[in-house]
Amino acid sequence: MEPVLVLNANFEPLNVCAMRRAIGLIVMEKAIMIENGRGVINTIDRTFPRPSIIRLENMIKRPRLEVKLTRREVFRRDNFTCLYCGSRYKDLTIDHVVPRHLGGNQSWGNVVTACASCNHKKGGRTLEESGMHLIKAPSSPPNSALYIYHHYLEDNESWKEFLIGW
């Protein structure tokens, strides 16, 4: 099913749901459609618009979304580039700047994308011991709505105006 952007009552992006769920929220009058643009769904006795964006009627309180530390997100943060030599898309791996056996942790500031040869060259040593350096310091990615939902924007360009600024 096609994705639907769900906005809070104050137009803050909350999440993305399936078309079926969005239509259910509209029918139960818990949400209103902000944008259609996808046509309609015909049933025996009714016609429903196929929403692209819906807004909840009541305000939902929830904590700010954070980007989860996953392999895919580390690659995305580092733009699929080895942070030691700058090569792109070549046998990428994840490297701990301070190795775990030396007290390094699994955090955004300690993991980077590395090509297999740089990761092997560095081994289980620190940057000083291996004589290598990082192109840029690792940090956590932004938790903006535009960053979190960017992969939906290719097919849903109209979402962009609702994602900018959050």
C-alpha positions, -999 to 999 in steps of 0.1 A, spaced: 0 0 0 10 36 -6 25 55 24 6 84 40 22 111 60 5 116 94 6 151 109 -2 160 145 -29 186 152 -2 213 150 10 200 116 41 184 132 50 152 112 44 121 135 49 91 113 41 74 80 12 49 79 -4 26 53 -33 38 31 -57 14 49 -49 29 83 -52 65 70 -87 58 55 -97 41 88 -87 72 107 -106 95 84 -138 73 85 -136 72 123 -133 110 122 -100 109 141 -82 126 112 -89 148 82 -73 146 48 -49 175 40 -39 163 5 -54 138 -20 -37 137 -54 -39 99 -57 -75 94 -69 -102 75 -51 -111 41 -38 -145 28 -48 -165 5 -26 -200 -9 -32 -218 21 -17 -191 48 -11 -161 64 -26 -131 73 -5 -103 96 -15 -68 81 -14 -50 106 9 -13 115 7 -13 136 39 -36 134 69 -38 155 101 -50 141 134 -79 160 150 -65 157 185 -30 167 196 -7 137 204 21 142 229 52 121 221 89 125 224 110 139 196 120 112 171 156 101 172 176 84 145 184 48 156 220 37 155 220 11 127 244 0 100 223 16 73 221 49 91 259 50 98 264 45 60 238 72 52 253 97 77 288 92 62 274 94 27 286 59 18 322 71 20 351 57 39 360 83 65 397 72 64 405 73 27 374 89 11 366 60 -13 329 55 -20 308 24 -23 338 0 -21 334 -29 4 321 -7 32 322 -18 68 316 -3 102 347 6 123 349 16 159 372 46 163 381 35 198 379 -3 196 354 -20 219 381 -42 236 398 -9 246 367 6 261 350 21 231 313 20 230 286 16 204 276 53 199 273 78 171 306 94 181 325 61 180 314 44 148 323 53 113 321 39 78 353 24 65 363 4 35 375 -31 41 412 -23 34 413 7 58 394 -13 85 420 -41 81 449 -16 82 436 0 114 428 -33 130 420 -33 167 442 -2 174 434 34 181 439 61 155 472 72 171 486 36 172 476 30 136 488 63 123 455 70 106 432 100 108 395 107 101 383 129 72 356 143 96 347 137 132 317 113 137 286 128 152 249 119 155 228 127 125 201 154 127 168 143 140 148 166 117 117 153 100 133 161 66 162 138 74 141 110 89 115 108 61 138 118 32 135 84 14 97 90 9 103 123 -9 111 108 -43 75 96 -47 58 122 -25 73 156 -34 43 174 -18 53 162 16 84 184 16 66 216 27 52 198 58 86 183 67 108 215 64 114 232 98 105 203 121 
